[in-house]
Amino acid sequence: MTNRAAPSAGLAKASRLVPSAGPQRVLALAQLSNSVGDGAYYVTSALYFTHVVGLAPERVGLGLTVAWAIGSLVGVPLGRFADRRGPRGTAVLLALATAAAVASFLVVHGFVPFVLAACAYASAQSGLAAARQALLAGLVPAGERTGLLAHLQSTLNAGLAVGAGLGGLALHAGTRAAYLSVFAVDSVSFLLCAALLLRLPSVAPVAVRRGHGLGVLRDRPYVLVTFLNTVLLLRMPLLSLGIPLWITERTEAPAWLVSALFVLNTGAVMVFQVRMARGITGRMTATRAIRRSGLVMLAACAVFALSSGASPWVAAGILSAGAVLQVVAEMQQSAGSWQLAFDLAPADRMGEYQGFFGTGVTVARTMGPLVLTALLVGWGTPGWLLLGGLMVAASYGMGPASKWAAARTVTARSEDLLSPVPVN
């Protein structure tokens, strides 16, 4: 009896970590395939463009900034295209476009071709994210979406970790062929992603309604929710830039702690994100989770600030404690924002709205380095406390903003029931 129970318990535990069979599992496999390629790309691309292609670092930074700015702008129209033409076909086409954009890096030899290829890559990635969210909304019941997104986030981190390991091998080799193999792997990973998405059931396109004008930008409550979420997403460059700069410029902690804290964050999300999202079932639970994340983030900022002036190992311990608080806040904020992003969007414009909500990630990654460098490196402890206070204000503002957006959604649905749908 005991020997049989142990495997059963193990299978039950595994089933909680892996999405159920069907569309949810296929979506997770598609996420895993392209995240492995992206993980390898992220750790090698900067050195490839500077050491192999021969571009100046400043030009690489400028080109990527321009590319992601354009990507954030095209996310909404590509999401709208997914609504009108069907999210599955659009997602497949954009996955293929991403594969082609990555492959084009293999033949880039100058600044202008690099910028063009980077713009194509960023645009396809932004549109793919919106189309996949619309596809998920069409295939997965509303009550299961946040849980699935938690699974996908865990899968994303696992894939990035594997890909980063592959990229590390290329960095160790340091040859042109090794770098090119990374881009080839990333391109193939998106071809595999497209093949997996093609296995999903088709989701019918929605009827097009006239009179939307500026589209999602006319929806002021949703715009406000997206803005507040963008403020909360400043935590993203905190791990990749803010904390590394703080450790090296303002503390006596060893530099290798940067890598250790990154591994801590990635591992925690892989293991605990699904569990953290289980209690979020609607708008009220989502806003409560976001408020808690703001308070925890304030505590994390205060703890990080204490590391300045401490001895190396004391500083390392303080920074580790702050990193634990930071990843808890991250998982709470992520789960809550996923719920709101879907619940507050009209069902017939899901791709357009998810494309707009996703621009918060790009804006945070683009503007975050400037904000965090000024606050943390420039101001020190007061900057940490100001950042924490900003997070609390945004998290507490999410409740009234989402209530306003929910009221708008109810009104819009009532109007739709009373008005005929035009036929094109």
C-alpha positions in Angstrom: 0.0 0.0 0.0 2.8 2.5 0.9 4.7 1.8 -2.2 1.7 2.5 -4.4 0.7 5.7 -2.5 4.1 7.4 -3.0 4.0 7.4 -6.8 0.4 8.5 -6.7 1.3 11.4 -4.5 4.2 12.3 -6.8 1.9 12.2 -9.9 -0.6 14.4 -8.1 2.1 16.9 -7.3 3.3 16.9 -10.9 -0.2 17.4 -12.2 -0.4 20.6 -10.2 2.8 21.9 -11.8 2.0 20.9 -15.4 -1.2 22.2 -17.3 -3.9 19.7 -18.0 -3.9 17.9 -21.3 -5.4 19.7 -24.3 -5.0 23.3 -25.4 -3.5 24.4 -22.1 -0.6 21.9 -22.4 0.0 22.8 -26.0 0.2 26.5 -25.1 2.7 25.6 -22.4 4.8 23.6 -24.8 4.8 26.4 -27.3 5.9 28.8 -24.5 8.7 26.4 -23.6 10.0 26.0 -27.1 10.4 29.7 -27.9 11.6 30.6 -24.3 14.6 28.2 -24.7 15.6 30.0 -27.8 15.0 33.4 -26.3 17.1 32.5 -23.2 20.1 31.7 -25.4 19.5 34.8 -27.4 19.3 37.1 -24.4 22.7 36.1 -22.9 24.6 36.3 -26.2 23.0 38.9 -28.5 24.8 42.0 -27.0 28.2 40.4 -27.4 27.4 39.0 -30.8 26.4 42.5 -32.2 29.4 44.2 -30.6 32.2 41.5 -31.0 31.1 39.7 -34.1 29.1 42.2 -36.1 31.4 45.0 -34.9 28.8 47.6 -33.8 29.5 50.1 -31.1 27.7 49.3 -27.8 26.0 52.7 -27.9 24.6 51.9 -31.4 23.4 48.5 -30.2 21.5 50.2 -27.3 20.1 52.9 -29.6 18.9 50.3 -32.2 17.2 48.1 -29.6 15.5 51.1 -28.0 14.1 52.2 -31.3 13.1 48.6 -32.1 11.2 48.1 -28.9 9.6 51.5 -29.1 8.2 50.5 -32.5 7.2 47.1 -31.2 5.2 48.7 -28.4 3.3 50.8 -31.0 2.4 48.0 -33.4 1.2 45.7 -30.6 -2.3 47.2 -30.6 -2.9 47.1 -34.3 -1.6 43.6 -34.5 -3.8 42.5 -31.6 -6.7 44.1 -33.4 -5.8 42.1 -36.5 -5.8 39.0 -34.5 -9.4 39.8 -33.3 -10.6 40.3 -36.8 -8.8 37.5 -38.6 -8.6 34.9 -35.9 -5.9 34.7 -33.2 -4.6 31.2 -34.0 -3.7 32.0 -37.6 -2.3 35.4 -36.6 -0.2 33.8 -33.8 1.2 31.2 -36.2 2.1 33.9 -38.8 3.8 36.1 -36.2 5.7 33.1 -34.8 7.0 32.5 -38.3 7.8 36.2 -38.7 9.8 36.1 -35.5 11.7 33.1 -36.7 12.5 34.9 -40.0 13.6 38.1 -38.1 16.0 36.1 -35.8 17.4 34.3 -38.9 18.0 37.7 -40.5 20.5 38.5 -37.7 22.7 35.8 -39.2 23.4 38.0 -42.3 23.4 41.5 -40.6 26.7 43.3 -41.1 25.9 47.0 -40.5 23.9 49.4 -38.3 21.0 50.0 -40.6 20.3 46.3 -41.4 20.6 45.6 -37.7 18.0 48.3 -36.8 15.6 46.9 -39.5 16.0 43.4 -38.3 15.6 44.4 -34.7 12.4 46.3 -35.5 11.0 43.3 -37.3 11.9 41.1 -34.3 10.4 43.4 -31.7 7.2 44.0 -33.8 6.6 40.3 -34.4 7.3 39.5 -30.7 4.8 42.2 -29.5 2.1 41.1 -31.9 2.7 37.4 -31.1 2.2 38.1 -27.4 -1.1 39.9 -28.1 -2.3 37.1 -30.4 -1.4 34.4 -28.0 -3.3 36.1 -25.2 -6.4 36.4 -27.5 -6.0 32.7 -28.4 -5.8 31.8 -24.8 -8.9 33.8 -24.0 -10.8 32.0 -26.8 -9.7 28.5 -25.7 -9.6 28.6 -21.9 -12.6 29.4 -19.6 -12.3 32.7 -17.7 -11.9 31.0 -14.4 -8.9 29.0 -15.5 -6.9 31.8 -17.3 -4.9 33.1 -14.4 -3.9 29.6 -13.3 -2.8 28.8 -16.8 -0.8 32.0 -17.1 0.9 31.1 -13.9 1.9 27.8 -15.5 3.1 29.6 -18.5 5.2 32.0 -16.4 6.8 29.0 -14.7 7.4 27.4 -18.1 8.9 30.6 -19.4 11.4 30.8 -16.6 12.4 27.1 -17.0 12.9 27.6 -20.7 14.9 30.8 -20.2 17.1 29.0 -17.7 17.8 26.1 -20.1 18.4 28.6 -23.0 20.7 30.7 -20.8 22.8 27.6 -20.2 23.1 27.0 -24.0 24.0 30.6 -24.5 26.7 30.2 -21.8 28.3 27.4 -23.8 28.4 29.7 -26.8 30.0 32.5 -24.7 32.5 30.0 -23.4 33.4 29.0 -27.0 33.6 32.6 -28.1 33.6 31.8 -31.8 31.5 33.2 -34.6 30.1 29.8 -35.3 29.0 29.4 -31.7 27.2 32.7 -31.7 25.5 31.9 -35.1 24.4 28.6 -33.7 22.5 30.4 -30.9 20.6 32.5 -33.4 19.8 29.4 -35.5 18.5 27.6 -32.3 16.3 30.7 -31.5 14.9 30.8 -35.0 14.1 27.0 -35.0 12.5 27.4 -31.6 9.9 29.8 -33.1 9.3 27.5 -36.0 8.5 24.8 -33.4 6.3 27.3 -31.6 4.4 27.9 -34.8 3.9 24.2 -35.4 2.6 23.7 -31.9 0.2 26.7 -32.1 -1.1 25.2 -35.4 -2.2 22.1 -33.4 -4.6 24.2 -31.3 -8.3 24.5 -32.2 -9.2 27.5 -34.3 -10.9 30.5 -32.6 -13.4 32.3 -34.7 -12.7 36.0 -35.5 -15.0 38.5 -33.9 -17.5 40.7 -35.7 -16.1 44.2 -36.4 -18.0 47.1 -34.9 -17.7 50.5 -36.4 -17.2 53.6 -34.3 -14.3 52.5 -32.1 -12.1 55.3 -33.5 -8.9 55.3 -31.4 -9.8 51.9 -30.1 -8.5 51.0 -26.7 -7.1 54.5 -26.2 -10.7 55.7 -25.9 -11.2 53.4 -22.9 -9.8 55.7 -20.2 -10.4 53.3 -17.3 -8.4 50.5 -19.0 -5.7 53.0 -20.0 -5.4 54.0 -16.3 -5.2 50.3 -15.2 -2.4 49.7 -17.8 -0.5 52.8 -16.6 -0.6 51.7 -13.0 0.5 48.3 -14.0 3.4 49.8 -15.9 4.5 51.6 -12.7 4.4 48.3 -10.9 6.4 46.6 -13.7 9.4 48.8 -12.8 10.4 45.8 -10.8 11.5 44.1 -14.0 14.6 46.2 -14.7 15.2 46.2 -10.9 16.5 42.7 -11.0 18.5 43.0 -14.3 19.9 46.5 -13.7 18.9 48.3 -10.5 20.1 45.7 -8.0 23.4 44.9 -9.9 24.2 48.6 -10.0 23.3 49.0 -6.3 25.5 46.0 -5.3 28.5 47.2 -7.2 28.2 50.9 -6.6 26.7 51.2 -3.1 27.5 48.0 -1.1 30.4 45.9 -0.1 28.7 42.7 -1.2 30.5 40.4 -3.6 29.7 40.9 -7.3 28.8 37.2 -7.8 25.8 37.9 -5.7 24.1 39.4 -8.7 24.0 36.0 -10.4 22.9 34.2 -7.2 20.0 36.6 -6.8 18.9 36.1 -10.4 18.9 32.3 -9.9 16.9 32.8 -6.7 14.3 34.8 -8.5 14.0 32.4 -11.4 13.8 29.3 -9.3 11.2 30.8 -6.9 9.0 31.8 -9.9 9.3 28.3 -11.4 8.3 26.6 -8.1 5.8 28.9 -6.5 4.1 31.0 -9.2 1.3 28.5 -9.8 0.7 28.2 -6.1 0.7 32.0 -5.6 -2.0 32.4 -8.3 -4.5 29.8 -7.0 -6.5 32.2 -4.8 -7.1 34.7 -7.5 -10.4 34.2 -9.1 -11.8 37.6 -9.9 -11.3 41.3 -9.7 -11.6 41.7 -6.0 -9.0 38.9 -5.2 -6.8 40.3 -7.9 -6.8 43.8 -6.5 -6.1 42.5 -3.0 -3.1 40.6 -4.3 -1.8 43.7 -6.0 -2.2 45.8 -2.8 -0.3 43.1 -0.9 2.4 43.1 -3.5 2.8 46.9 -3.2 3.3 46.6 0.6 5.7 43.7 0.2 7.6 45.7 -2.4 7.9 48.6 0.0 9.4 46.3 2.6 11.8 44.9 0.0 13.0 48.4 -1.0 13.6 49.2 2.7 15.6 46.0 3.2 17.7 46.6 0.1 18.5 50.1 1.4 19.8 48.7 4.7 22.6 46.8 2.8 24.5 50.1 2.2 27.4 50.4 4.6 27.2 46.9 6.0 30.1 44.4 6.0 30.3 42.2 2.8 28.6 39.1 4.3 26.0 41.1 6.3 25.2 43.0 3.1 24.9 39.8 1.2 22.4 38.4 3.8 20.4 41.6 3.7 20.3 41.7 -0.1 19.1 38.0 -0.1 16.3 38.8 2.3 15.3 41.7 0.1 15.4 39.5 -3.0 13.0 37.0 -1.3 10.5 39.8 -0.6 10.9 41.2 -4.1 10.1 37.9 -5.8 7.0 37.4 -3.5 5.8 40.8 -4.5 6.5 40.0 -8.2 4.5 36.8 -8.1 1.5 38.5 -6.4 1.5 41.4 -8.8 1.8 39.2 -11.9 -1.1 37.0 -10.9 -3.3 39.9 -10.0 -2.5 41.8 -13.2 -3.2 38.8 -15.4 -6.7 38.5 -14.0 -7.4 42.2 -14.4 -6.1 42.3 -18.0 -8.6 39.7 -19.1 -11.6 40.6 -16.9 -11.6 44.2 -17.8 -11.2 43.7 -21.6 -14.2 43.4 -23.9 -14.5 39.8 -25.1 -14.8 40.8 -28.8 -11.6 42.9 -28.7 -9.3 40.7 -26.5 -6.3 40.9 -28.9 -6.4 44.6 -29.2 -6.7 45.1 -25.4 -4.0 42.5 -24.6 -1.7 44.2 -27.1 -2.1 47.5 -25.3 -1.8 46.0 -21.8 1.4 44.3 -23.0 3.0 47.7 -23.9 3.5 48.2 -20.2 6.3 45.6 -20.3 8.1 47.4 -23.1 7.7 50.9 -21.5 9.0 49.6 -18.1 12.0 48.0 -19.8 12.7 51.1 -21.8 12.1 53.8 -19.2 12.9 51.7 -16.1 16.7 51.9 -16.5 16.7 55.7 -16.5 14.3 55.9 -13.5 16.1 53.2 -11.4 19.6 54.6 -12.1 18.6 58.0 -11.0 16.7 56.8 -7.9 19.0 54.1 -6.6 22.5 55.1 -7.7 21.9 58.8 -7.6 19.8 59.1 -4.4 20.7 56.0 -2.5 18.5 55.1 0.5 15.9 58.0 -0.1 15.6 56.7 -3.7 14.8 53.2 -2.5 12.1 54.5 -0.2 10.7 56.7 -2.9 10.5 53.7 -5.3 8.7 51.7 -2.6 6.3 54.5 -2.0 5.6 54.7 -5.7 4.8 51.0 -5.8 2.4 51.2 -2.8 0.6 54.2 -4.4 0.2 52.4 -7.7 -0.9 49.2 -6.1 -3.6 50.9 -4.0 -4.7 53.0 -7.0 -5.4 49.7 -8.9 -8.6 49.0 -6.8 -10.5 52.2 -7.7 -9.2 52.1 -11.3 -10.3 48.5 -11.8 -13.7 49.3 -10.3 -14.1 52.1 -12.7 -13.1 49.9 -15.6 -15.4 47.1 -14.5 -18.4 49.6 -14.4 -17.5 50.6 -17.9 -17.4 47.0 -19.0 -20.9 46.4 -17.7 -22.2 49.5 -19.4 -20.6 48.6 -22.7 -22.0 45.1 -22.7 -25.5 46.5 -22.0 -25.1 48.9 -25.0 -23.9 46.0 -27.2 -27.0 44.0 -26.4 -29.3 46.8 -27.4 -27.4 47.7 -30.7 -27.3 45.6 -33.9 -24.0 44.3 -35.2 -23.2 45.8 -38.6 -22.3 43.3 -41.3 -19.3 44.0 -43.5 
